[in-house]
Amino acid sequence: MGHSLRWVYNRQYHLQGNLDRVEAALQSFTVEQVNRVEQFHRTYEGFEKTPLCSLDSLASHIGVNKIFMKDESFRFGLNAFKVLGGIYAIGQYVAKLLGKNIDELSFEQLKSPEVKEQLGDLTFISTTDGNHGRGVAWAARELGCNARIYMPAGSAKERLQNIKNEGAYAEITTMNYDDTVRYTSQLAEENGWVIIQDTMWEGYEEIPLWIMQGYTTLAKETVDQLEEAPTHVFLQAGVGSFAGAIVAFLQQFYRQKITFVLIEPDVANCFYESFKLGTEHFVTVGGEMQTIMAGLACGEPNPMAWDILKAYTKVSICCDETTAATGMRVLANPLGSDHRIVAGESGAAPFGCFYELMTNEDYAELKAALQLNAQSNILFVNTEGDTDVENYRNIVWHGKYAK
């Protein structure tokens, strides 16, 4: 069988690094803090928990105890989890402008004409492959603010149109994701706009932290819904903000050993290359980074996410297009009474890697090292649904992987 996965063991696993930075990062994702984030999200009148599906027939077929899939394709009608970060960050920013604590405000209060009058004409700007930008545009529109969204070269036109449908200005650039982030940062500085981005750099730490904290509502819902604690969690990484936030919370909530596995596309594998180098510092990757896993096409880790993931990730895996596509097809064709999961390319990548590990003898050594067996409870997060419907159908129906 073919080799579609590459992996590396994390030599700094179990806190072999800067303990002070790790401990400081964890303090932003305590159970108490995550409860406060969820409380704010619940003030939105249309808030509903997304489902956690237990794929029991598939688990039995594949040889593990449980497969749990948190399905974020139902989040706020936006087909992806990213809005959780954008809405919380913008809420925190507005609360700070008003001189108030977000714990004392509801989303509905922030939408009031009185608040709008105090805020004046605010413009939020962001870089996105689609899901984050749509969430920022949605939150800005809900609060009566403006949004400008810039997308890297190769972004899907359907995702561009979805952002425009939220009332934002949006365009696709000729640059890759990381260069587009630098471009939007420059535009924000020149025009007095507010950049809402989930990666950090020196002097820009507060808003990315708020975005990461916003993601944790889905983790809080998950632990409330789980019938058994996970033994393994497979998480997708772009800049690592989502994975870092989830790992930081779960590690503190369960206070027991969980094996965390990080998944990236092989053309945008900054965490894989960083773990491979084996030093305390991360490395970046560049180039066009064209992949069907558009939401993961990032070459520079979020420094806070790096500190967390470096401490708690056991293995980093990078995969090719066929792996993500296989994950999409298997989830779309359930066994027995299992729920059908409509998973987009980035949403299905971790499951696709797991499926390869469990069914391809080429990976028997890694499967054994991760102790994936009949006692394992595996948790995944479907971070997006069919946010590019045409491409989803091409992959699932016709096996075409248009980047």
N, C-alpha and C positions, 0 to 999 in steps of 0.2 A: 504494500500500500504506500501511497505517497506521503511525503513529509510536508504538512501544511503549517506546523507549529514549530516555533523556536522558544526555548525557555532558559531561564537562568535562576539559580537559587540566590536569595538575598543574603549576602555574607554579613550584613549588619542586623539581621533578624534578632529579635529579643533585646532591643534597646542598646545595641552596641554603637553608640553615636553620642550626639550632644543631648544628654538627659534633660538639661534645663530647658532647652527649646521644645522638646517633646512634651514635657510636663506643662509648660506654659500653653502650648497649643491645646492640650486636652482640656484645660480649664474653660475653653470657649465652647465645649461640647458636652458638658456635664448633663446629667439627667434633668437637673433643675433648669438649666438654660434651655434645653431642648423642649421642655414642657412650656416654657414661656413663648418660644417660637410657635409651637403648635397652637397655643392659646390665641396668638395674633391671627394666624391663618384662619382659625375657626370663626373670627369675627366677619369674614367675608360671607355675605348672605347665600352665595351659591356653593359654599364649601361642602364637600362630601369626601369621605375616605375612599381611596382607590382599593380595588380588591386584591387580596392575597390568595392565589390559587395553589392548591395542593395537587400536584400532578401524580397521583398515586399509581395509575396504570403504567405511566412512563417510568416511574421509579422502579417498579417491580420488573419491568422489561429490561431496564438498563443495569439493574443490580445494586441499587442503593435503597436505603430505608425510606427517605422522603426527598421530594423535589418541591421546593416552594418558589413561586414566582410572584413577586410584587408587580402588579401591572399598572404602570403610570400612564398608559395610553388613554386612561379615563380622566386624567387630571384637569379639572376646570374646563372641560370641553376643548382643550388645546392640544391633546394628543401627545403630551410629553411632560416630564417632571420639572423642566427648567423654570417654569413660572414661579415655583416655590421660592427660588433664590431671588429672582428679580423683584417680586412683590414685597418680600421681606426687606431687601436692601433699600428699595425706594421708600418703603414705609419708615424705616429707620432714618433715612436721610431727611425726609419731610418732618418727622418728629423732632429731629435735632434742630432743624431750621425754626421750628415753633417753640423750641426751648422746653420740650416735654419728653417724658419717658414713654417709649412705645408701649410699655406694659399698661399704661393708663389710657391708651387710645385704641379705637377700633378702626378697621378698614373703612367702614361706613362713615365714621366721623371724618376721616381724612379726605373723603369725597365731598364734604359739605361745601356750600358756596362761601362760607366764612373762611374756611381754610384756603380755598382757591384764591380768595381776595388777598390773604396774607402772603401767599406764595408768589403771586405775580406770574410772570411768563417763564416757566422752567422748561428746559430742554434736556432730555436724557439721550445719551449717545452710546452705542455699543457695537462690538464686532460679534458676529455669529455665523454658524453654518445654517441656522434656521430656528432651532428650538428656543435658545436663550433669547435671541432677538425678538421672537414673537412674544415671549413672556414679558420682556421689557416694554415692548410696544403696547401690549394689552394693559399692563399696569399703569403706564403713562396715560393712556386714553381714559381708563377708569377714573384717574385722579385729575383729569382735565389738563394734563401737561402734554408737551410735544416730545416726539421721539425720532431720532435719526439712527438708522441701522445700516451697517456696512458688512458685506459678506465677502468671503475669499473667493478667488477665481475657481470656477468649476461648480459653484453652488447651484442647487436645483432651482429652476424658475418657479416651480410650484411653491417652494418654501419662501422665495422672494415675494410672491403674490400673497401668500398667507400673512406675511408681515405687513404688506401694504394694506391688506384688508382690515388690519387693526388701526389704521389711520396714521401710520408712520411714514416718513420718507425712508426709502430703502433703495440700495443699489448693490450690484455685484462688482467688486474691484478686479484688478488684474494681478493682485498679490496673493500670497499664501496667508494662512490664518494669522500667524505671529506678526508678519509685516503689516497686515491690516489692523491688528491691535495697536501697533505703534502709530499708524496713520490716524486712527480715531482718537488716540490719546493726544496727538498734536492738534487735531481739529478742536477737541474739547478745550485745550489750553488757549488756543487762539480766539475762540468764540465765547468763552465763559459757559460752556455746556458741562453737564455732569456725566462723567463716564461711569457706566455700570458694567464692570467686567469681573469675571470670576478668577482671574489670575492676578498675582501680586508683583509689585516691583518696589524699589526703594521710594518711599514717599507716598505710595498708594497701597495701603494695607487695610484700612477700615472697611470700605465698601466690599472688597472681595471676601473679607471675613463674614460680613453680614449675609452675603450670597451663600457662602458655605453653610452658615447656620440655618438659612432658609431651607436648604435641602433636607435637613434632619427631620422635618415633619414626616416625611415618608418613612424614615427609619423608626420613629416613634410609633407610627401606625402599625408598622410591620411587627414590632415586638409585642404590641397589644393583640395582634391577630394570630401570631404563631402558636401552634399547639405544642411544638417541641422546639427547644433551642437549636440553632444551627451549629453543626460541627465545621462546616465549610461555607465560605462566602466568596463567590466569584464576582468581581466588580470591574467595570470598564473604566479606562482612564484616558482622558484627553490631556488637559493640564493637571488633572488629578484632584480637583476641588471636590467633586462629587464623591469620589472614592475615599478621599481623606476624611471628609465630614462623616460619612457612614461608618468607616472604621473607627474613628475616634469615639463616636457615640456607642457603638456596639461593644467595643472593648471595655468601656466603663460600665455599661448596663449589665452585661452578663458576668463579668469578672471571672471568666473561665476561658480555657484555651479555645480559640477559634482559628482555623486555618484560613487566612485571607490570600486569595489569588488574584493578581492584577492582569487585565487583558488590554492589549493595544493592537492596532493595525501594524503590519510589519514595515510600512512606509512612514509611520509616525510613532516611533517606539522610544521616546525619550526616557521613560522609566526603565524599560528593558536595557537600554544602553547604559544608563546610570548604574543599575544594579550589576551589570556585567563589568563595569569599570571597578566597582567595589570600594570606592572611596566615600568619604563623608559628603562630598559635594556632587550635585547632579550635573549632567551634561545635556546639551540641546542637540536637536537634529533639525535639518533644514530641507530646502527643495520644495517641489510642488506639492508633495504629499497627497496625490490624488488617490482616493479610495472610496468605495461605496460606503464605508463607515465614516461619513462626513463629520459627524459629531465628535469623533475622536481624532481628527486630523490636526493635531497640535504638537508642536515640537519643543515647547519650553515648559517645564513643570512649574506649578505654583509652589513657591518656597515653603509655605506652611504645610501644604499637602505633602511635599517631599519629606519633611521632618516626620510626619505621622506615618506615612506609608513605608518609609525606610525602616521604621521601628517595628512595624507589625505585619508587613507583607512577607510571606514565606517564599513565594515564587512569582516571577513576572513572566508572562507569556505574550509573544506577539504572533499574530495569525494573518493568513492571507484572506482574499475575498471569498474563496469557496467555503471557508469555515463559517463566516458570518451568514452566508447564503444558506448553508445546510441548517444552521440554527433557526433561521427564519422559516424554512420549509417544515422542519420537524415540529416546531411549535404551532404552525398553522394547520397541522394534520394530527389532531389528538388521538390517543388510544383510549379505548373503553369509554368511561364516563368523564374523562379529563376535559377541562375547559380548553377551548381554542384560544390561543394567544396570538394576536396580530402584533408582531414585533418588527420594528424597523431594523435597518442594518446595524446601527450602533446598539440598539436594544438587545439584539439577538447574539451579538459577538461572544459574550461570556458563555452562554449556553452552548453555542456552536463549539467552542473550545472544550468544554466539559464533555460534550457528546463524542468528540474525537478521542479524548482521553479514555473514555469508557468503551469505545468500540473498535479502536485501531491498535493492533498489537505493537505497532511501532512505538507507542507511548506507554508500554507496560511498566517500564522502570519509573517514569514520573507518576503514573497512577498509584503504584505501590508506595512511593516516597510520600505522596500526599495522603495516603491511607484512605483512599476512596473505595469503600466496600459496603457490605450489606448493613452496616451500622451507621452509615453516613447520612446526615441531614443537610442538603445543599440548598442554599438561598441564592436567588438571582433577583435582579431588578430589571424589568423591561422598561428602560428609560424613555422609550418612544414607540409609538405605533407607526402606521403607514403615513408618515408626514410627507412623503413623496410617493403618492399613490401609483403613478405610472411606473416608477422604478421598482416599487414593491411588487407590482404584478409581473413585471418583466423577470424579476428574480424568482419569485415563487411559482409563477405559471410556466415561464419559458426558459429559466436558467440563464438569463442574460444579465451580465454584471456591468451595466453602463455606469462609468464613474462620473 
